[in-house]
Amino acid sequence: MAPSFTISCDDCTMRATDACADCVVTFLCGREPDDAVTIDLAEQRAVRLLADAGLVPRLRHQAVQPAG
């Protein structure tokens, strides 16, 4: 099993600062249920580079292929 970690706003030193509004966790947690998170090609490349360096997990999403 891969190691994991928990990100909680409750123990963040930046909580309730200007940085909080620009935080990816705030963005993801503030979405409506079933809202998609969309990243463009440049962002996908950046995430891939970070994953290759071991800094973030690899994206696991795989789109459903249409039948036929």
ABEGO torsion letter per residue (X at the ends): XBBBBBBBAAABAABGBAAAAABAAAAAAABBBGBBBBBBAAAAAAAAAAAAAGABBBBABBBBBBBX
